[in-house]
């Protein structure tokens, strides 16, 4: 699904950017140039960012077993 129509950025691209290290809206703006033109996508971008960061954190925490 397209999130930023101005730049043609999809939710998959945002999730990939988070997987590659983006952890803030500033990172997403620098990487994908989202929320820089009309700004209507900012809320959805932030929501996807938070969702993806939390999912990555949960996956990371699930990899370790207490010894």
C-alpha positions in Angstrom: 0.0 0.0 0.0 1.3 3.5 -0.8 1.7 5.6 2.3 3.4 8.7 0.7 1.7 9.5 -2.6 3.9 12.5 -3.3 7.0 10.4 -3.3 5.5 7.0 -4.1 6.7 5.3 -0.9 5.0 2.1 0.2 4.6 0.6 3.6 7.0 -2.2 2.6 9.7 0.4 1.9 9.2 1.9 5.3 9.4 -1.5 7.0 12.6 -2.2 5.0 14.1 1.1 6.0 13.4 0.3 9.7 15.0 -3.2 9.2 18.0 -1.4 7.8 18.4 0.8 10.8 15.9 3.7 10.5 14.6 4.4 14.0 13.1 7.9 13.8 11.0 10.1 11.4 14.2 12.0 10.7 15.8 8.8 9.5 12.8 8.0 7.3 12.8 11.6 5.9 16.5 11.3 5.1 16.2 7.8 3.6 12.9 7.9 1.8 12.1 11.6 1.6 8.6 11.0 3.2 6.6 13.7 4.9 8.6 16.5 3.3 6.1 17.7 0.6 2.5 17.9 1.7 2.9 16.1 5.1 -0.3 14.2 4.9 1.5 10.9 5.2 3.4 11.9 8.4 0.9 10.2 10.8 0.9 7.0 8.9 4.6 6.9 8.5 5.1 7.5 12.2 2.6 4.7 13.0 4.4 2.3 10.7 7.7 3.3 12.1 6.6 2.6 15.7 4.9 -0.7 14.7 8.0 -1.9 12.9 10.4 -0.8 15.6 8.3 -2.6 18.2 8.1 -5.7 16.1 11.9 -5.7 15.6 12.4 -5.3 19.3 10.1 -8.1 20.2 11.8 -10.4 17.6 15.2 -9.4 19.0 14.1 -10.2 22.6 12.7 -13.5 21.6 16.1 -14.8 20.3 17.7 -15.1 23.6 17.1 -17.8 26.2 18.0 -17.2 29.8 20.8 -19.5 30.9 
